[in-house]
């Protein structure tokens, strides 16, 4: 194992203090800017202040520290490795995991799917070093990042090595990467992953335990007076949330004027749809491809030439305005000798960014185990001034500190706003004064919950704290439905390329969480829900759109899908998913009522 160069402790301390002072200054500047533009999201959360950030930080830190201790993550901190739109030069299906034992110094890496032909690979741990020209990308050279080279990755993709514990303790692991090595070119990022703030917070609590700020966290949001009593970790996360929201709202990263909030609108529940897009000014950054000055640099998608570099399918009749879909180069930005994209793009709806602290991995296809690389990829995807995507010219790559702040902000957004995900019993989201235990089956939302939770019904896939599917990806036939005649959109508005989901040519997508679905379109392409013209029978628009999404699971497309075909006999003789396939129209209404009830702010 190659040794990393360690600087003099005094010099290192000076550099760390300088970095800390710079970060604090940036936090204060952005905090004042962010607090001046906080926008109403929905319901009781009319503004996000530093008091709110402090309260939410206390909840998150309590959750992260508890998880870290309960799962003994100090001895098995995971870093998932995968393709990165931001930093991988070529698409690869290779994936892997790294596991770090800070107690013993053991580091284990396991990778599958690497191209073995004429390639040598090394595994690096990276500590991002701040600097005027340093970013979250691996910066080599005199003033670049600190690299801990764990050595060559054996042909079987398995590497186990030991690092001196003191060195490991003094090395802030921001990223783990597999690099392709060759004597005639610079090292190439193949797959990698960044360490989440939740693990760094847990590790700090393990190494430097401190007294928590009372027991306010367990009871929900704390009074503002408790903010002063925060632990060091809570204060750190508070600052990151405030900084992250400022970057989310205002950070253009030297690009075309877009920010994260351009597509994930706070006033539209961190999403957007056709109706909302129709209310925007023609000068909104969402429409950068329609600005005359950008016609050459940011061309529109041409369905006749799907591999030609493009920014969006814009214009008055494009997929963005008609369906609220954005263009995504899911398999990266590599080009062939003619300058065309090696892989054609896909088109996806903007998901609501709620409850992400419970839903890793991220993205419709669970492509990214961490929000940091996901965010870096989003900047390179949506922010450039030119589709050439030249770093430092068309956009600025975020720093590791900026990505961590964005992660903290995104993890802080919950729906319901008080973090109560109970769906039964006293104090649940279905509880009322007249029905405190939510057991009255004359109420449609209670009947819907019971149906949802029944054997072989929705709970088969949607489980856990926020009714998500965890790491499980499924092919339920949504993409096939997109390209069939039953699709409610006319042929010219169906997505022109095939989205294979998890990039493994299996058409699998992540099982989403089900709280806070205050939107009009559902599934990765928004194909169902937003086609409902108007509410009927006194129902709300949300109810009607939810009902349309639920009814999909009685369709031919679901029944014919790989998952729908797995109606295997269970031990009790019943068939998997039979409860879904047997739903009556009234039962679909009840399940929609339940989903609407848990979607309130």
C-alpha positions as CSV (number, residue, x, y, z in Angstrom):
1,X,0.0,0.0,0.0
2,X,1.4,3.4,-1.0
3,X,1.7,5.8,1.9
4,X,0.1,9.2,1.9
5,X,2.2,12.2,2.6
6,X,1.2,13.7,6.0
7,X,2.0,17.3,6.7
8,X,3.5,18.7,9.9
9,X,0.8,18.8,12.6
10,X,1.2,22.5,13.2
11,X,0.8,23.3,9.5
12,X,-2.1,20.9,9.3
13,X,-3.8,22.6,12.3
14,X,-3.3,26.1,10.7
15,X,-4.8,24.8,7.4
16,X,-7.7,23.3,9.2
17,X,-8.5,26.5,11.1
18,X,-8.2,28.5,7.9
19,X,-10.6,26.2,6.2
20,X,-13.0,26.4,9.2
21,X,-12.9,30.2,9.2
22,X,-13.5,30.3,5.5
23,X,-16.5,27.9,5.8
24,X,-18.0,29.9,8.7
25,X,-17.7,33.1,6.7
26,X,-19.4,31.5,3.7
27,X,-22.2,30.2,6.0
28,X,-22.9,33.6,7.4
29,X,-22.9,35.3,4.0
30,X,-25.2,32.7,2.5
31,X,-27.4,32.5,5.6
32,X,-28.3,36.2,5.4
33,X,-29.0,35.8,1.7
34,X,-31.0,32.7,2.2
35,X,-33.1,34.1,5.0
36,X,-34.2,37.0,2.8
37,X,-35.6,34.7,0.1
38,X,-37.3,31.9,2.0
39,X,-40.4,30.9,0.1
40,X,-43.6,29.4,1.2
41,X,-43.6,25.6,0.7
42,X,-47.0,24.6,2.0
43,X,-49.1,24.4,5.1
44,X,-47.7,25.5,8.4
45,X,-44.2,25.9,7.2
46,X,-44.4,29.5,5.9
47,X,-40.8,30.2,6.2
48,X,-37.6,28.4,7.1
49,X,-35.6,30.3,9.6
50,X,-32.4,29.5,11.5
51,X,-34.7,28.5,14.4
52,X,-36.4,25.9,12.2
53,X,-33.0,24.7,10.9
54,X,-31.7,24.3,14.4
55,X,-34.8,22.3,15.4
56,X,-34.6,20.0,12.3
57,X,-30.8,19.6,12.8
58,X,-31.5,18.4,16.3
59,X,-33.8,15.7,15.0
60,X,-31.5,14.6,12.2
61,X,-28.4,14.5,14.5
62,X,-30.4,12.4,17.0
63,X,-31.5,10.0,14.3
64,X,-28.0,9.7,12.7
65,X,-26.1,9.3,16.0
66,X,-28.6,6.6,17.1
67,X,-28.4,4.7,13.8
68,X,-24.6,4.9,13.9
69,X,-24.4,3.5,17.4
70,X,-27.2,0.9,17.0
71,X,-25.7,-0.4,13.7
72,X,-22.1,-0.2,15.0
73,X,-21.1,1.8,12.0
74,X,-17.8,2.8,13.5
75,X,-16.6,-0.7,12.7
76,X,-18.4,-1.0,9.3
77,X,-18.9,2.4,7.7
78,X,-20.2,1.8,4.2
79,X,-19.4,3.7,1.0
80,X,-21.2,2.5,-2.0
81,X,-19.4,2.7,-5.3
82,X,-21.0,3.3,-8.7
83,X,-21.1,5.1,-12.0
84,X,-21.1,8.9,-11.6
85,X,-22.5,11.3,-14.3
86,X,-20.4,13.9,-12.7
87,X,-17.0,12.2,-12.7
88,X,-17.0,8.9,-14.6
89,X,-15.6,9.4,-18.1
90,X,-17.5,6.4,-19.5
91,X,-20.7,4.6,-18.5
92,X,-20.2,1.3,-16.7
93,X,-22.5,-1.1,-15.0
94,X,-19.8,-1.9,-12.5
95,X,-20.8,-1.4,-8.9
96,X,-19.3,-2.1,-5.5
97,X,-19.1,-1.4,-1.8
98,X,-16.4,-0.3,0.5
99,X,-16.4,-0.9,4.3
100,X,-14.2,1.0,6.7
101,X,-13.5,-0.2,10.3
102,X,-12.1,2.9,12.1
103,X,-11.5,0.8,15.2
104,X,-9.0,-1.6,13.5
105,X,-8.1,0.2,10.4
106,X,-9.4,-2.5,8.2
107,X,-10.7,-1.4,4.8
108,X,-12.6,-3.9,2.5
109,X,-13.6,-3.2,-1.0
110,X,-15.7,-5.5,-3.3
111,X,-16.5,-4.6,-6.9
112,X,-18.4,-6.4,-9.7
113,X,-18.6,-5.7,-13.4
114,X,-15.3,-3.9,-14.2
115,X,-13.9,-4.3,-17.7
116,X,-11.0,-6.7,-17.2
117,X,-9.5,-6.1,-20.7
118,X,-6.1,-4.5,-20.5
119,X,-7.0,-2.4,-17.5
120,X,-5.4,-2.0,-14.1
121,X,-7.4,-0.6,-11.2
122,X,-6.5,1.0,-7.9
123,X,-8.6,2.0,-4.9
124,X,-8.2,5.4,-3.4
125,X,-9.6,7.2,-0.4
126,X,-9.8,10.9,-1.0
127,X,-9.9,13.9,1.4
128,X,-11.0,16.9,-0.5
129,X,-8.7,19.9,0.2
130,X,-10.3,23.4,-0.1
131,X,-8.6,25.8,-2.5
132,X,-9.3,28.4,-5.1
133,X,-9.3,25.9,-7.9
134,X,-10.2,22.7,-6.0
135,X,-13.7,21.1,-6.3
136,X,-15.4,17.9,-5.4
137,X,-13.7,16.3,-8.3
138,X,-10.4,14.6,-7.5
139,X,-7.8,17.4,-7.7
140,X,-4.2,16.1,-8.1
141,X,-1.0,18.0,-7.9
142,X,0.8,20.1,-5.3
143,X,-2.2,21.8,-3.8
144,X,-4.6,19.1,-4.6
145,X,-6.5,16.6,-2.5
146,X,-5.0,14.2,-0.1
147,X,-5.0,10.7,-1.5
148,X,-4.7,7.5,0.5
149,X,-3.9,4.8,-2.1
150,X,-5.1,1.4,-0.9
151,X,-3.3,-0.4,-3.7
152,X,-4.2,-2.4,-6.8
153,X,-7.6,-4.0,-7.0
154,X,-7.2,-7.7,-7.7
155,X,-8.8,-9.3,-10.7
156,X,-11.5,-10.8,-8.6
157,X,-12.6,-7.3,-7.5
158,X,-12.0,-8.0,-3.8
159,X,-9.4,-6.0,-1.8
160,X,-8.8,-6.1,2.0
161,X,-6.1,-4.0,3.5
162,X,-5.2,-2.3,6.8
163,X,-4.4,1.3,7.3
164,X,-2.7,2.6,10.4
165,X,-5.4,3.7,12.8
166,X,-3.8,7.0,13.6
167,X,-3.5,7.9,9.9
168,X,-7.1,6.9,9.3
169,X,-8.2,9.0,12.3
170,X,-6.4,12.0,10.8
171,X,-7.7,11.5,7.3
172,X,-11.2,12.9,6.6
173,X,-12.6,10.4,4.1
174,X,-14.8,12.4,1.6
175,X,-14.7,9.8,-1.2
176,X,-13.8,6.3,-2.1
177,X,-13.0,5.6,-5.8
178,X,-11.8,2.9,-8.2
179,X,-9.4,4.5,-10.6
180,X,-8.3,3.0,-14.0
181,X,-4.5,3.3,-14.2
182,X,-2.3,3.4,-17.3
183,X,1.2,4.6,-18.0
184,X,0.2,6.8,-20.9
185,X,-2.7,8.8,-19.4
186,X,-3.8,10.3,-16.2
187,X,-5.8,8.2,-13.7
188,X,-9.4,7.8,-14.7
189,X,-12.4,7.9,-12.3
190,X,-14.4,4.7,-13.0
191,X,-16.8,4.3,-10.0
192,X,-16.9,5.9,-6.7
193,X,-19.0,7.2,-3.8
194,X,-18.9,10.1,-1.3
195,X,-19.3,9.7,2.5
196,X,-22.6,11.1,3.7
197,X,-22.8,13.7,6.4
198,X,-24.8,11.3,8.5
199,X,-21.8,9.0,8.8
200,X,-19.4,11.8,9.6
201,X,-21.8,13.1,12.3
202,X,-22.1,9.6,13.8
203,X,-18.4,9.1,13.8
204,X,-17.7,12.4,15.5
205,X,-20.3,11.5,18.2
206,X,-18.5,8.2,18.7
207,X,-15.1,9.8,19.0
208,X,-16.1,12.9,20.9
209,X,-19.3,12.1,22.8
210,X,-21.1,15.1,24.2
211,X,-24.3,15.7,26.1
212,X,-27.3,16.1,23.8
213,X,-29.4,19.2,24.0
214,X,-32.0,17.8,26.3
215,X,-34.7,15.4,25.1
216,X,-36.5,17.9,22.8
217,X,-35.6,15.9,19.7
218,X,-37.9,13.0,20.5
219,X,-40.8,15.2,21.0
220,X,-40.7,16.9,17.6
221,X,-39.6,20.5,16.9
222,X,-38.1,22.3,19.8
223,X,-38.7,25.8,21.0
224,X,-36.2,28.3,19.6
225,X,-34.7,28.7,23.1
226,X,-33.2,25.3,22.9
227,X,-31.2,26.3,19.8
228,X,-28.5,27.7,22.1
229,X,-28.2,24.4,23.9
230,X,-27.4,22.4,20.7
231,X,-24.6,20.0,20.7
232,X,-21.6,20.7,18.4
233,X,-22.9,18.3,15.8
234,X,-26.3,20.0,15.9
235,X,-24.7,23.4,15.4
236,X,-22.7,22.0,12.5
237,X,-25.8,20.6,10.8
238,X,-27.8,23.7,11.5
239,X,-25.2,25.8,9.6
240,X,-25.1,23.2,6.8
241,X,-28.9,23.3,6.4
242,X,-28.9,27.1,6.2
243,X,-26.0,27.1,3.7
244,X,-27.5,24.3,1.7
245,X,-30.8,26.0,1.3
246,X,-29.1,29.2,0.1
247,X,-27.2,27.1,-2.5
248,X,-30.4,25.2,-3.4
249,X,-32.3,28.4,-4.0
250,X,-29.6,30.7,-5.4
251,X,-26.5,28.6,-6.4
252,X,-26.1,28.8,-10.2
253,X,-22.6,27.3,-10.1
254,X,-21.4,29.6,-12.9
255,X,-23.9,28.2,-15.3
256,X,-26.9,29.3,-17.3
257,X,-28.9,30.8,-14.5
258,X,-30.7,27.7,-13.3
259,X,-30.5,26.5,-9.6
260,X,-31.8,23.4,-8.0
261,X,-35.0,25.2,-7.2
262,X,-35.6,25.8,-10.9
263,X,-37.0,22.3,-11.2
264,X,-37.7,21.5,-7.6
265,X,-39.8,24.6,-6.7
266,X,-40.4,25.3,-3.1
267,X,-43.8,26.8,-4.0
268,X,-44.7,23.5,-5.8
269,X,-43.7,21.1,-3.1
270,X,-40.1,20.7,-4.3
271,X,-41.4,19.5,-7.7
272,X,-43.1,21.0,-10.8
273,X,-45.7,19.9,-13.3
274,X,-47.3,21.1,-16.5
275,X,-49.8,23.4,-14.7
276,X,-47.1,25.0,-12.6
277,X,-44.8,25.5,-15.6
278,X,-47.7,27.2,-17.4
279,X,-47.6,30.0,-14.7
280,X,-44.0,30.9,-15.2
281,X,-42.6,33.9,-17.0
282,X,-41.0,33.2,-20.4
283,X,-37.8,34.6,-18.9
284,X,-37.7,31.9,-16.2
285,X,-34.3,30.0,-16.2
286,X,-36.3,26.8,-16.8
287,X,-36.7,27.9,-20.4
288,X,-33.0,28.7,-21.1
289,X,-33.1,26.7,-24.3
290,X,-35.8,29.0,-25.6
291,X,-33.7,32.2,-25.2
292,X,-32.5,33.2,-28.6
293,X,-29.0,33.7,-27.4
294,X,-28.8,30.0,-26.4
295,X,-30.1,28.4,-29.6
296,X,-26.6,27.2,-30.6
297,X,-25.1,26.5,-27.2
298,X,-28.2,24.8,-25.7
299,X,-30.0,23.1,-28.5
300,X,-33.4,21.4,-28.1
301,X,-33.7,17.6,-28.4
302,X,-34.4,16.3,-31.9
303,X,-36.4,13.0,-31.8
304,X,-35.1,12.2,-35.2
305,X,-31.5,12.4,-34.0
306,X,-31.8,11.3,-30.3
307,X,-28.0,11.0,-29.8
308,X,-27.3,14.6,-30.8
309,X,-26.2,16.6,-27.8
310,X,-29.3,18.5,-26.4
311,X,-30.3,20.4,-23.3
312,X,-34.1,19.9,-23.2
313,X,-37.1,19.0,-25.2
314,X,-38.3,22.6,-24.9
315,X,-40.5,24.8,-26.9
316,X,-44.3,25.3,-26.6
317,X,-45.0,21.7,-27.7
318,X,-42.1,20.0,-26.1
319,X,-42.1,17.4,-23.3
320,X,-41.1,20.1,-20.7
321,X,-44.1,22.3,-21.2
322,X,-46.6,19.6,-22.1
323,X,-45.6,17.0,-19.5
324,X,-43.2,18.7,-17.1
325,X,-40.3,16.3,-18.1
326,X,-36.6,17.2,-18.2
327,X,-33.9,15.6,-20.3
328,X,-31.5,13.4,-18.3
329,X,-28.3,11.9,-19.7
330,X,-28.6,8.9,-17.3
331,X,-25.6,7.1,-18.7
332,X,-23.3,10.2,-18.7
333,X,-22.0,12.6,-21.3
334,X,-19.4,10.5,-23.2
335,X,-19.4,11.2,-27.0
336,X,-18.3,9.2,-30.0
337,X,-15.8,10.3,-32.7
338,X,-18.6,12.2,-34.5
339,X,-19.5,14.2,-31.4
340,X,-22.7,12.4,-30.8
341,X,-23.7,11.1,-27.4
342,X,-22.7,7.4,-26.9
343,X,-26.0,6.9,-25.0
344,X,-29.3,8.7,-25.8
345,X,-31.0,10.6,-23.0
346,X,-34.2,9.8,-21.2
347,X,-37.0,12.1,-19.9
348,X,-38.1,12.2,-16.3
349,X,-40.4,14.1,-14.0
350,X,-39.0,16.1,-11.2
351,X,-39.6,14.2,-7.9
352,X,-40.6,15.9,-4.7
353,X,-37.6,15.9,-2.4
354,X,-39.3,14.8,0.8
355,X,-38.2,12.4,3.5
356,X,-34.8,11.6,1.8
357,X,-33.3,10.8,5.2
358,X,-35.2,7.5,4.9
359,X,-35.0,6.7,1.2
360,X,-31.4,6.0,0.1
361,X,-30.4,5.1,-2.5
362,X,-31.6,8.1,-4.6
363,X,-33.2,8.8,-7.9
364,X,-36.1,7.1,-9.7
365,X,-33.8,4.2,-10.5
366,X,-31.8,4.2,-7.3
367,X,-28.8,5.1,-9.3
368,X,-26.9,7.0,-6.5
369,X,-26.2,5.8,-3.0
370,X,-25.3,9.3,-1.9
371,X,-26.8,12.7,-2.5
372,X,-23.5,14.3,-3.0
373,X,-22.5,12.7,-6.3
374,X,-26.2,12.9,-7.3
375,X,-26.1,16.7,-6.8
376,X,-22.8,17.1,-8.6
377,X,-24.3,15.2,-11.6
378,X,-27.4,17.4,-11.5
379,X,-25.3,20.5,-11.8
380,X,-23.4,19.2,-14.8
381,X,-26.7,18.0,-16.3
382,X,-28.9,21.0,-16.0
383,X,-26.7,24.1,-15.3
384,X,-24.2,24.5,-18.2
385,X,-24.1,27.4,-20.5
386,X,-23.2,25.1,-23.4
387,X,-23.8,21.3,-24.0
388,X,-20.0,20.9,-24.4
389,X,-20.1,21.0,-20.6
390,X,-16.6,22.3,-20.0
391,X,-15.8,22.5,-16.3
392,X,-14.7,26.0,-15.4
393,X,-16.1,27.4,-18.6
394,X,-19.7,26.3,-18.9
395,X,-20.3,25.7,-15.2
396,X,-18.3,25.3,-12.0
397,X,-18.0,22.0,-10.3
398,X,-19.3,22.2,-6.7
399,X,-16.9,21.8,-3.8
400,X,-17.2,18.9,-1.4
401,X,-18.4,21.4,1.3
402,X,-21.1,22.8,-1.0
403,X,-22.3,19.2,-1.8
404,X,-22.4,18.4,1.9
405,X,-24.5,21.5,2.6
406,X,-26.9,20.6,-0.2
407,X,-27.2,17.1,1.2
408,X,-28.0,18.4,4.7
409,X,-30.7,20.7,3.3
410,X,-32.3,18.0,1.2
411,X,-32.2,15.5,4.1
412,X,-33.9,18.2,6.3
413,X,-37.1,18.3,4.2
414,X,-39.9,16.2,5.7
415,X,-43.6,15.8,4.9
416,X,-45.5,15.8,7.2
417,X,-43.5,18.8,8.5
418,X,-43.4,17.5,12.1
419,X,-41.9,14.2,11.0
420,X,-44.9,12.1,12.2
421,X,-45.2,9.1,10.0
422,X,-47.7,7.1,12.1
423,X,-50.7,5.8,10.1
424,X,-52.5,4.0,12.9
425,X,-53.1,4.3,16.6
426,X,-53.4,7.4,18.8
427,X,-51.6,10.4,17.4
428,X,-51.5,9.1,13.9
429,X,-52.0,11.1,10.7
430,X,-55.5,9.6,10.5
431,X,-56.4,10.4,14.1
432,X,-59.3,12.9,14.7
433,X,-61.0,14.2,17.8
434,X,-63.9,11.9,17.1
435,X,-61.7,8.9,16.1
436,X,-58.4,9.3,18.0
437,X,-57.3,5.7,17.4
438,X,-58.2,5.9,13.7
439,X,-60.3,2.7,13.8
440,X,-63.6,4.0,12.4
441,X,-64.1,2.1,9.2
442,X,-66.9,4.4,8.0
443,X,-64.0,6.8,7.2
444,X,-62.7,6.1,3.6
445,X,-59.1,6.9,4.6
446,X,-59.2,4.4,7.4
447,X,-60.6,1.7,5.1
448,X,-58.0,2.6,2.6
449,X,-55.2,2.2,5.2
450,X,-56.6,-1.2,6.1
451,X,-56.7,-2.3,2.5
452,X,-53.2,-0.8,1.8
453,X,-51.8,-2.8,4.8
454,X,-53.6,-6.1,4.0
455,X,-51.7,-9.3,2.9
456,X,-50.8,-9.3,-0.8
457,X,-51.7,-5.6,-1.1
458,X,-49.7,-2.4,-1.4
459,X,-47.7,-3.1,1.8
460,X,-46.0,-6.0,-0.1
461,X,-43.7,-3.4,-1.6
462,X,-44.3,-0.1,0.2
463,X,-43.1,-0.8,3.7
464,X,-40.9,0.8,6.4
465,X,-41.1,4.2,8.0
466,X,-42.1,6.2,4.9
467,X,-43.7,3.3,3.0
468,X,-40.8,3.0,0.5
469,X,-39.0,0.0,-0.9
470,X,-35.5,0.5,0.3
471,X,-32.9,-0.9,-2.0
472,X,-35.4,-3.0,-4.0
473,X,-35.9,-2.0,-7.6
474,X,-38.9,-3.4,-9.6
475,X,-40.2,-3.5,-13.1
476,X,-43.9,-3.0,-12.8
477,X,-44.6,-2.2,-16.4
478,X,-44.7,1.6,-16.2
479,X,-42.1,2.1,-18.9
480,X,-43.8,-0.4,-21.2
481,X,-47.1,1.5,-20.6
482,X,-45.4,4.7,-21.7
483,X,-44.9,3.3,-25.2
484,X,-48.2,1.6,-25.7
485,X,-51.5,2.9,-27.1
486,X,-53.1,3.0,-23.6
487,X,-50.8,5.9,-22.7
488,X,-53.1,8.8,-22.4
489,X,-50.7,11.1,-24.2
490,X,-50.7,11.3,-27.9
491,X,-47.8,9.7,-29.8
492,X,-46.0,13.0,-30.3
493,X,-45.9,13.5,-26.5
494,X,-44.7,10.0,-25.5
495,X,-41.1,9.9,-24.4
496,X,-39.0,9.3,-27.6
497,X,-36.4,7.1,-25.9
498,X,-36.6,4.0,-23.7
499,X,-35.7,4.5,-20.0
500,X,-34.2,1.3,-18.8
501,X,-34.4,2.4,-15.1
502,X,-31.4,1.1,-13.2
503,X,-29.1,1.1,-16.2
504,X,-28.9,-2.7,-16.2
505,X,-31.3,-3.1,-19.1
506,X,-33.9,-4.6,-16.8
507,X,-36.3,-1.6,-16.7
508,X,-36.4,-1.6,-12.9
509,X,-37.2,1.5,-10.9
510,X,-37.1,2.3,-7.2
511,X,-40.2,1.9,-5.0
512,X,-40.9,5.5,-3.9
513,X,-41.9,6.7,-0.5
514,X,-45.6,7.7,-0.2
515,X,-45.8,10.7,2.2
516,X,-46.3,14.3,0.9
517,X,-47.3,13.4,-2.6
518,X,-48.9,16.8,-3.3
519,X,-48.4,16.7,-7.0
520,X,-50.4,15.9,-10.1
521,X,-48.1,13.3,-11.8
522,X,-46.8,10.0,-10.7
523,X,-44.1,7.5,-11.7
524,X,-40.7,8.3,-13.3
525,X,-42.2,9.8,-16.5
526,X,-45.2,11.4,-14.8
527,X,-47.3,9.3,-17.2
528,X,-50.3,8.9,-14.8
529,X,-52.3,11.4,-12.9
530,X,-51.7,14.7,-14.8
531,X,-54.0,13.6,-17.6
532,X,-57.0,14.0,-15.3
533,X,-58.9,17.0,-16.6
534,X,-60.9,17.9,-13.5
535,X,-62.1,16.5,-10.2
536,X,-65.5,14.7,-10.1
537,X,-68.0,13.9,-7.4
538,X,-66.7,16.5,-5.0
539,X,-63.2,15.0,-4.9
540,X,-60.1,17.1,-5.0
541,X,-57.7,17.2,-8.0
542,X,-55.1,15.4,-5.8
543,X,-57.5,12.6,-5.0
544,X,-58.3,12.1,-8.7
545,X,-54.7,12.0,-9.7
546,X,-53.8,9.6,-6.9
547,X,-56.7,7.4,-7.9
548,X,-55.4,7.2,-11.4
549,X,-52.0,6.1,-10.1
550,X,-53.5,3.5,-7.8
551,X,-55.7,2.1,-10.6
552,X,-52.6,1.4,-12.7
553,X,-52.0,-1.7,-10.6
554,X,-55.1,-3.3,-12.0
555,X,-54.0,-2.7,-15.5
556,X,-52.9,-5.2,-18.2
557,X,-49.4,-3.5,-18.1
558,X,-48.9,-4.3,-14.5
559,X,-50.2,-7.8,-14.8
560,X,-48.0,-8.4,-17.8
561,X,-44.9,-6.9,-16.2
562,X,-42.1,-9.0,-14.7
563,X,-43.3,-8.2,-11.2
564,X,-47.0,-8.7,-12.0
565,X,-46.1,-12.2,-13.3
566,X,-44.6,-13.1,-10.0
567,X,-47.9,-14.0,-8.4
568,X,-46.3,-16.9,-6.6
569,X,-48.3,-19.0,-4.1
570,X,-47.6,-17.9,-0.5
571,X,-47.6,-20.3,2.5
572,X,-51.3,-19.6,3.1
573,X,-52.2,-20.5,-0.5
574,X,-52.9,-16.9,-1.5
575,X,-51.2,-15.3,-4.5
576,X,-48.7,-12.4,-4.3
577,X,-50.3,-9.1,-5.4
578,X,-53.7,-10.7,-5.6
579,X,-55.1,-8.2,-3.2
580,X,-54.1,-5.4,-5.6
581,X,-55.4,-7.1,-8.7
582,X,-58.8,-7.8,-7.0
583,X,-59.4,-4.2,-5.9
584,X,-62.9,-2.8,-6.6
585,X,-63.5,0.8,-7.8
586,X,-64.7,1.6,-4.3
587,X,-61.5,0.2,-2.8
588,X,-59.4,2.2,-5.2
589,X,-61.2,5.3,-3.9
590,X,-60.4,4.3,-0.3
591,X,-56.7,3.8,-1.0
592,X,-56.6,7.1,-2.8
593,X,-58.3,8.7,0.2
594,X,-55.6,7.2,2.5
595,X,-52.8,8.4,0.3
596,X,-54.3,11.9,0.2
597,X,-54.6,11.9,4.0
598,X,-50.9,11.2,4.5
599,X,-49.9,13.7,1.9
600,X,-51.0,16.7,3.9
601,X,-48.2,19.1,5.0
